[in-house]
Amino acid sequence: MAKNISETQIWHKIAKSLNKAKLSYVLVGGAALAVHGAPRSTLDLDIYIPADEKSINKTFKIADSLGLQTDQKAILGIAHLPKLCANQWICFSYKGQDILDVFLTDNNKFKNLYKNSKIKKDKKISIRIASLRDIASMKKASGRPIDLSDLNLIKEIMKYKKESAGAKQ
């Protein structure tokens, strides 16, 4: 049980650090589904950032400040070449467990993802999450069994939100 508390604390620290550094990011994946209300557990945070030098450098500074580890520091050597960085994943771990996956996407795709996203807040934290439609597109494109099963969750959430919106009118 203590391990889960530790993971939650590091997730909050990561989100707060992303916001404090004013890094443009969007939370995607299982954690984003959980924030949308899906009964979905996950072991890590998945974020998208623009594949530009400033964003990549900020991400590594944040990770270093939190004690996150990665074997993928070589990407810093090409961070000034966005076309080479686009569509790459950087995995960061905390105490030996993968905790943060960062996807570098080209600026146009990121702008659309960001435009469709929303900020969700609770008492302790605010975080920018991808729209359900964008998450569904990503899940469908990956084709992994877990992602394909998430599509059913997304359909149910969208149906519920649509019904709730109709009931308020």
C-alpha positions as CSV (number, residue, x, y, z in Angstrom):
1,M,0.0,0.0,0.0
2,A,2.8,2.5,0.8
3,K,4.1,2.1,-2.7
4,N,0.8,3.4,-4.2
5,I,0.9,6.4,-1.9
6,S,4.5,7.1,-3.0
7,E,3.4,6.9,-6.7
8,T,0.5,9.3,-6.1
9,Q,2.8,11.7,-4.4
10,I,5.3,11.6,-7.3
11,W,2.5,12.0,-9.8
12,H,1.3,15.2,-8.0
13,K,4.9,16.5,-7.9
14,I,5.3,15.8,-11.6
15,A,2.1,17.6,-12.5
16,K,2.9,20.6,-10.2
17,S,6.4,20.8,-11.7
18,L,5.1,20.7,-15.3
19,N,2.7,23.5,-14.4
20,K,5.2,25.6,-12.5
21,A,7.7,25.3,-15.4
22,K,4.9,26.4,-17.8
23,L,5.7,23.4,-20.0
24,S,3.1,22.9,-22.7
25,Y,1.9,19.3,-22.2
26,V,-1.3,17.2,-22.4
27,L,-2.0,14.2,-20.2
28,V,-3.1,11.2,-22.3
29,G,-3.4,7.4,-21.7
30,G,-4.8,5.6,-18.7
31,A,-4.3,8.4,-16.2
32,A,-6.2,10.8,-18.5
33,L,-9.0,8.3,-18.7
34,A,-9.1,8.0,-14.9
35,V,-9.3,11.9,-14.6
36,H,-12.2,11.7,-17.1
37,G,-13.9,9.3,-14.7
38,A,-13.1,5.9,-16.1
39,P,-12.5,3.0,-13.7
40,R,-9.0,2.6,-15.1
41,S,-5.8,2.0,-13.2
42,T,-2.3,2.7,-14.5
43,L,1.2,2.7,-13.3
44,D,2.5,5.8,-15.1
45,L,1.7,9.1,-16.5
46,D,1.8,9.6,-20.3
47,I,2.1,13.1,-21.7
48,Y,2.5,14.7,-25.1
49,I,4.8,17.7,-25.5
50,P,5.9,19.6,-28.7
51,A,9.1,18.1,-30.2
52,D,11.0,21.4,-29.8
53,E,14.3,22.1,-28.0
54,K,12.8,24.3,-25.3
55,S,10.1,21.8,-24.3
56,I,12.6,18.9,-24.4
57,N,15.1,20.8,-22.2
58,K,12.4,21.8,-19.8
59,T,11.2,18.2,-19.5
60,F,14.7,17.0,-18.6
61,K,15.2,19.8,-16.1
62,I,11.9,18.9,-14.4
63,A,12.8,15.2,-14.4
64,D,16.2,15.9,-12.9
65,S,14.7,18.1,-10.2
66,L,12.4,15.3,-9.2
67,G,15.0,12.6,-9.2
68,L,13.6,10.8,-12.3
69,Q,16.0,8.6,-14.3
70,T,16.2,7.9,-18.0
71,D,18.6,6.1,-20.3
72,Q,17.5,8.4,-23.2
73,K,19.5,11.5,-22.6
74,A,21.1,11.2,-26.0
75,I,18.0,12.9,-27.4
76,L,19.2,16.2,-25.9
77,G,22.0,16.1,-28.6
78,I,19.4,16.4,-31.4
79,A,16.8,18.5,-29.5
80,H,17.4,21.4,-31.9
81,L,16.2,19.2,-34.7
82,P,12.4,18.8,-34.2
83,K,11.8,16.6,-37.2
84,L,14.2,14.0,-35.8
85,C,12.7,14.2,-32.3
86,A,9.0,14.0,-33.4
87,N,7.3,10.7,-32.7
88,Q,9.9,9.6,-30.1
89,W,9.0,8.4,-26.6
90,I,11.2,9.3,-23.6
91,C,10.6,7.1,-20.5
92,F,11.5,8.3,-17.0
93,S,11.6,6.1,-14.0
94,Y,11.3,6.7,-10.2
95,K,12.8,4.3,-7.7
96,G,13.2,1.7,-10.5
97,Q,9.6,1.9,-11.9
98,D,8.6,3.6,-15.1
99,I,6.6,6.6,-13.9
100,L,6.5,9.2,-16.8
101,D,6.3,8.5,-20.5
102,V,6.8,11.6,-22.7
103,F,5.8,11.6,-26.4
104,L,7.4,14.2,-28.6
105,T,5.0,15.3,-31.3
106,D,5.3,17.8,-34.1
107,N,4.0,21.3,-33.4
108,N,0.9,21.1,-35.6
109,K,-0.4,17.9,-34.0
110,F,0.4,19.2,-30.6
111,K,-1.5,22.5,-31.2
112,N,-4.6,20.5,-32.2
113,L,-4.3,18.2,-29.2
114,Y,-3.8,21.2,-26.9
115,K,-6.7,23.1,-28.4
116,N,-9.1,20.1,-27.8
117,S,-7.8,19.5,-24.2
118,K,-9.2,20.8,-20.9
119,I,-7.7,21.7,-17.6
120,K,-9.1,19.6,-14.7
121,K,-8.7,20.7,-11.1
122,D,-9.1,19.3,-7.7
123,K,-8.1,20.6,-4.3
124,K,-4.4,19.9,-4.7
125,I,-3.7,20.0,-8.4
126,S,-4.6,21.1,-11.9
127,I,-3.7,19.1,-15.0
128,R,-4.4,19.5,-18.7
129,I,-6.0,16.3,-20.2
130,A,-6.7,15.3,-23.7
131,S,-10.2,15.1,-25.0
132,L,-11.9,11.7,-25.0
133,R,-12.1,11.9,-28.8
134,D,-8.3,12.4,-29.0
135,I,-7.6,9.7,-26.5
136,A,-9.8,7.3,-28.5
137,S,-7.9,8.1,-31.7
138,M,-4.6,7.4,-30.0
139,K,-5.9,4.2,-28.4
140,K,-7.3,3.0,-31.8
141,A,-4.0,3.8,-33.6
142,S,-1.9,1.9,-31.0
143,G,-3.9,-1.3,-31.5
144,R,-2.7,-2.8,-28.2
145,P,-5.3,-5.0,-26.5
146,I,-5.5,-2.8,-23.4
147,D,-6.0,0.3,-25.6
148,L,-8.7,-1.4,-27.6
149,S,-10.5,-2.4,-24.4
150,D,-10.2,1.2,-23.3
151,L,-12.3,2.2,-26.3
152,N,-15.3,0.6,-24.7
153,L,-14.7,2.7,-21.5
154,I,-14.5,5.8,-23.6
155,K,-17.8,5.1,-25.4
156,E,-19.5,4.6,-22.0
157,I,-18.1,7.8,-20.6
158,M,-19.1,9.8,-23.7
159,K,-22.6,8.3,-23.6
160,Y,-22.9,9.1,-19.9
161,K,-21.7,12.7,-20.4
162,K,-24.1,13.2,-23.3
163,E,-27.0,11.8,-21.3
164,S,-26.0,14.0,-18.3
165,A,-25.8,17.1,-20.5
166,G,-29.3,16.3,-21.9
167,A,-30.8,15.9,-18.4
168,K,-29.5,19.3,-17.4
169,Q,-31.4,21.0,-20.2
